[in-house]
Amino acid sequence: MQIQHRLDNRRNNQYPVFWAFTAAVMLWPLLYPSRYHLNMMIFVGISLIVVTGLNLLFGYAGQISLAHATFFGIGAYSSAVSCTKLAWNPWIGMAVGILVAAFLALIVGLPSLKLTGYYLAMATLGFGVIVEILFIQLVPLTGGPDGIGGIPSLSIFGFRFNSDFRFYYLVWVIAALFCLIVMNLVNSKVGRNMRALHESELAAKVLGIDTFRYKLKIFIFSAVYAAIGGSLFAHYISHITPESFGIMHSISFVAMTIIGGMGKIWGPFLGACIITILPEALMAFEAFHVIIYGGIIVLILMFFEEGMVGLINVILGKVSIRGKKWYLQ
C-alpha cells in the first residue's frame, strides 16, 4: 500500500511539472528569439511528437519498431504530394497522411506483431526498407532522389505559419497536447495493461488482457503520431528527400527513446533534446565532438538504466521542496 501511495503521488506530481514545463516552452522564443535557437527547438518539438508515440509502443508496451522514420516519411510525403501535385489544403494532406499511416500500420502490424524481440524489429525494418525504395523509385509521385520542393506553409483561417516564430508555437502546442494525452493514457487502466504486457505477455494473457489487440492499437497510435510529425516537418522545411526517412533516422528515434528513458513520460523530451541539440553544442570541439558525444551517450546508458530521467531523479532525490520529494515519471 505504501509503495502504491508513493507511485500515485509521483504520478500526481507530473501535472504541475508539465504545466510549468509548458509555460517555459511558450516563453522560450521571447528569451531566445534568434532563428538558430527557434530552429533547434522546432526540430526538438517535431522529434518529441514522434518519440512520444514510439515510447508508448517501445517503452510501455515493450514492442520495438524500426519503421517509425517510415511513418514519419509517409506523413511528410502525403502532405507534400497533396499540396504540390493535387493542390489540396495542407490540413487535408495531413489528414491523408494520418489515414495512410494508420492503414499501413494495420496491414504491417497484423502479421508482424505476432513476432517478438529481434524478429519484430527485423519485420518492421524490412517494411521500412521497402517504403524507402518506393520513395526513391516512384519518381512521378515522390520526385525520386530529388524529392519534392515548394511545399507551402500551414495556415489557419488565413493566418500563415510562415516564420520560425509562428511555426514554433504551432509545433509546441501540438507537442504539448499530444504529451498530455499520453500522460492521461499511461495513468489509466490502458497504461496499467501496457505495463503488464511489457513485463510479461504471458502473465498479461492470464490476467485476461487481449495482448495482440493492445499491441496493434498502440502500434497504429504511435504510427499516427509519427505521421503528424512528418507532416509538420515537411511544411516547415518545404523540401523533402527520401534520405530524411531512412533506417538511420528510425534508429535515431529509438535512441531518443532509450537515452531519454524508456517507459517514462519525460523520456521523449529529454531524449529528443540530447540527440538533436548535443551534437550541435559540441561542434566547437571540432574533430573531437563525435568522440565526446558518443562518450556522453555511453556513460548515460552504462550508469543510468532509466536514461536521462534516471539521472535527473538521482539529483532530485537529494533535493526537497517544501518537505516533498519531486521525481520525473
C-alpha positions in Angstrom: 0.0 0.0 0.0 2.8 2.4 0.8 4.5 1.7 -2.5 1.3 2.3 -4.4 0.8 5.5 -2.5 4.2 6.8 -3.4 3.6 5.8 -7.1 0.3 7.7 -7.1 1.9 10.8 -5.5 4.7 10.7 -8.1 2.1 10.5 -11.0 0.1 13.4 -9.5 3.3 15.4 -9.2 3.7 15.2 -13.0 0.9 17.6 -13.8 2.3 20.7 -12.0 5.7 19.9 -13.6 4.0 19.5 -17.0 2.3 22.9 -16.8 5.5 24.6 -15.6 7.3 23.0 -18.5 4.7 24.1 -21.0 4.9 27.7 -19.7 8.7 27.6 -20.0 8.5 26.4 -23.6 6.0 29.1 -24.5 8.3 31.8 -23.1 11.4 30.4 -24.8 11.0 32.5 -28.1 10.8 35.6 -26.0 14.0 34.8 -24.2 15.9 33.4 -27.1 14.4 34.9 -30.3 17.3 34.0 -32.6 16.4 32.0 -35.6 19.0 29.4 -34.7 17.5 28.7 -31.3 14.0 28.6 -32.7 15.1 26.2 -35.5 16.6 23.8 -33.0 13.6 23.8 -30.7 11.2 23.3 -33.6 13.2 20.1 -34.6 13.1 19.0 -30.9 9.4 19.5 -30.8 8.8 17.5 -34.0 11.1 14.7 -32.7 9.2 14.8 -29.4 5.9 14.1 -31.2 7.3 11.1 -33.0 9.2 9.7 -30.0 6.2 10.2 -27.6 4.3 7.7 -29.8 7.3 5.4 -30.1 7.9 5.5 -26.3 4.3 4.3 -25.8 4.9 1.4 -28.1 8.5 0.6 -27.0 8.8 1.9 -23.5 5.4 1.0 -22.2 4.2 -1.9 -24.3 7.6 -3.4 -24.9 7.3 -3.7 -28.7 10.3 -2.4 -30.7 9.8 -0.8 -34.1 12.5 0.2 -36.7 9.9 1.7 -39.0 8.9 4.9 -37.4 11.0 7.0 -39.7 9.0 5.4 -42.5 5.7 6.5 -40.9 7.3 9.9 -40.4 8.1 9.9 -44.2 4.6 8.8 -45.1 3.2 11.8 -43.2 5.7 14.1 -44.9 5.1 12.7 -48.5 1.3 12.7 -48.1 1.3 16.3 -47.2 3.8 17.2 -49.9 2.0 15.3 -52.7 -1.4 16.6 -51.6 -0.3 20.2 -51.7 2.1 20.4 -54.6 0.6 17.9 -57.1 -3.1 17.8 -56.1 -3.4 21.4 -54.8 -5.3 20.2 -51.7 -5.5 22.1 -48.5 -2.4 21.3 -46.3 -4.6 20.1 -43.4 -6.3 17.7 -45.7 -2.9 16.4 -46.8 -2.0 15.9 -43.1 -5.3 14.0 -42.6 -4.5 11.8 -45.6 -1.1 11.1 -44.1 -2.7 10.0 -40.8 -5.1 7.7 -42.6 -2.4 6.2 -44.8 0.0 5.7 -41.9 -2.8 4.1 -39.8 -3.8 1.8 -42.6 -0.2 0.7 -43.3 0.4 0.2 -39.6 -2.7 -2.0 -39.5 -1.5 -4.1 -42.5 2.0 -4.4 -41.2 1.0 -4.9 -37.6 -1.4 -7.8 -38.2 1.3 -10.3 -39.1 4.5 -8.7 -37.6 3.1 -8.1 -34.1 2.7 -11.9 -33.7 6.5 -11.8 -33.6 8.6 -10.7 -30.6 12.0 -9.2 -29.9 14.6 -9.1 -32.7 12.1 -10.8 -35.1 9.7 -7.9 -34.7 12.5 -5.4 -35.2 13.6 -7.2 -38.4 10.0 -7.3 -39.7 9.5 -3.5 -39.2 13.0 -2.9 -40.6 12.0 -4.8 -43.8 8.9 -2.7 -44.1 10.9 0.5 -43.7 13.4 -0.6 -46.4 10.6 -1.3 -48.9 8.9 2.0 -48.4 12.2 3.9 -48.6 12.8 2.2 -52.0 9.4 3.2 -53.1 10.1 6.8 -52.1 13.1 6.7 -54.5 11.6 4.7 -57.4 8.1 6.3 -57.6 9.6 9.4 -59.4 6.3 10.8 -60.9 4.8 10.8 -57.4 7.6 11.4 -55.0 10.2 13.1 -57.2 12.7 10.3 -56.7 16.0 11.1 -55.1 15.5 14.8 -55.7 12.3 14.7 -53.6 9.6 17.3 -53.6 10.0 21.1 -53.1 7.8 24.1 -52.9 5.7 22.6 -50.0 3.5 25.5 -48.8 3.4 26.6 -45.2 0.4 25.7 -43.0 -2.3 28.3 -42.3 -5.5 28.6 -40.1 -8.2 31.0 -41.2 -5.7 32.9 -43.3 -3.1 33.1 -40.5 0.0 31.6 -42.1 2.7 29.8 -40.1 5.4 31.1 -42.4 8.0 32.2 -39.9 10.1 30.3 -37.4 8.4 32.2 -34.6 4.9 31.3 -35.7 5.8 27.7 -36.5 7.5 27.2 -33.2 4.2 27.8 -31.4 2.3 25.6 -33.7 4.7 22.7 -33.2 4.9 23.0 -29.4 1.1 23.5 -28.9 0.6 20.2 -30.8 3.5 18.5 -28.9 2.2 19.6 -25.5 -1.3 18.4 -26.4 0.0 15.0 -27.5 2.2 14.7 -24.4 -0.9 15.4 -22.2 -2.9 12.8 -24.0 -0.2 10.2 -23.3 0.2 11.3 -19.7 -3.5 10.6 -19.1 -3.3 7.4 -21.1 -0.4 5.8 -19.2 -2.0 6.7 -15.8 -5.3 4.9 -16.8 -6.3 1.3 -17.0 -4.9 1.2 -20.5 -1.5 2.2 -19.1 -1.5 -0.4 -16.5 -2.4 -3.1 -19.1 0.5 -1.9 -21.3 2.9 -2.2 -18.3 1.7 -5.7 -17.7 2.2 -6.5 -21.4 5.7 -5.1 -21.2 6.6 -7.1 -18.1 5.3 -10.4 -19.3 2.9 -11.1 -22.2 2.1 -14.5 -20.9 1.1 -13.1 -17.5 -0.9 -10.4 -19.1 -2.8 -13.0 -21.1 -3.5 -15.0 -17.9 -5.0 -11.8 -16.4 -7.4 -11.6 -19.3 -5.7 -8.9 -21.3 -6.1 -9.2 -25.1 -2.4 -8.6 -25.7 -2.5 -8.7 -29.5 -5.3 -6.2 -29.7 -3.4 -3.9 -27.4 -0.2 -4.2 -29.3 -2.0 -3.5 -32.6 -3.8 -0.4 -31.3 -0.7 1.0 -29.8 1.3 0.4 -33.0 -1.3 2.2 -35.0 -1.5 5.0 -32.5 2.3 5.5 -32.5 2.3 5.5 -36.3 -0.2 8.3 -36.4 2.0 10.4 -34.1 4.9 9.8 -36.4 2.9 10.8 -39.5 1.8 14.0 -37.9 5.4 14.8 -37.0 6.4 14.1 -40.6 3.7 16.4 -42.0 4.9 19.2 -39.7 8.5 18.5 -40.8 7.5 18.8 -44.5 5.7 22.0 -44.1 8.5 23.5 -42.1 11.5 22.8 -44.3 9.4 23.0 -47.5 11.5 20.4 -49.4 11.8 16.7 -48.6 14.0 13.9 -49.9 14.0 10.1 -49.2 17.2 10.3 -47.2 15.4 12.1 -44.4 13.3 9.0 -43.7 15.8 6.1 -43.9 16.8 3.4 -41.4 19.3 5.7 -39.6 16.5 8.1 -38.7 14.5 5.2 -37.3 17.5 4.2 -35.2 17.8 7.8 -34.1 14.2 7.8 -32.8 14.8 4.6 -30.9 18.0 6.1 -29.4 16.0 9.1 -28.3 13.6 6.8 -26.5 16.3 4.8 -24.8 18.6 7.7 -23.8 15.7 9.8 -22.5 14.2 6.9 -20.5 12.0 4.1 -21.8 8.6 4.0 -20.3 9.0 7.4 -18.8 6.7 10.4 -19.6 9.6 12.8 -19.7 11.9 10.4 -21.6 10.9 11.5 -25.1 11.6 15.2 -24.4 15.0 14.6 -22.8 16.0 12.1 -25.5 14.9 14.5 -28.3 17.0 17.3 -26.7 20.1 15.1 -26.3 20.1 13.7 -29.8 19.1 16.9 -31.5 20.9 19.6 -29.6 24.0 17.9 -28.1 25.8 17.3 -31.5 25.3 21.0 -32.3 26.6 22.1 -28.9 29.7 20.0 -29.3 30.7 21.3 -32.7 33.0 23.8 -31.0 35.3 20.8 -30.2 35.8 20.2 -33.9 37.4 16.8 -34.6 36.6 15.5 -31.1 32.9 16.3 -31.0 31.8 12.9 -32.2 34.0 11.2 -29.5 32.7 13.4 -26.8 29.1 12.9 -27.9 29.5 9.1 -28.1 31.2 9.1 -24.6 28.3 11.0 -23.0 25.7 8.7 -24.5 27.7 5.6 -23.3 28.0 7.0 -19.8 24.3 7.7 -19.6 23.4 4.1 -20.7 26.0 2.5 -18.5 25.2 4.1 -15.2 21.5 5.1 -15.5 19.2 2.3 -16.6 16.3 4.9 -16.8 18.3 7.2 -19.1 18.3 10.9 -18.5 15.1 10.6 -16.4 17.1 8.4 -14.0 20.0 10.8 -13.9 17.7 13.7 -13.1 15.8 11.7 -10.5 19.1 10.9 -8.7 19.7 14.7 -8.5 16.1 15.4 -7.4 16.4 12.7 -4.8 18.9 15.0 -3.0 16.6 18.0 -3.1 13.4 18.6 -1.0 10.9 21.3 -2.0 8.6 22.2 0.9 9.4 18.9 2.5 8.4 16.9 -0.5 10.5 14.9 -2.9 9.7 15.5 -6.6 10.6 13.0 -9.3 10.1 12.7 -13.0 7.9 9.8 -14.1 
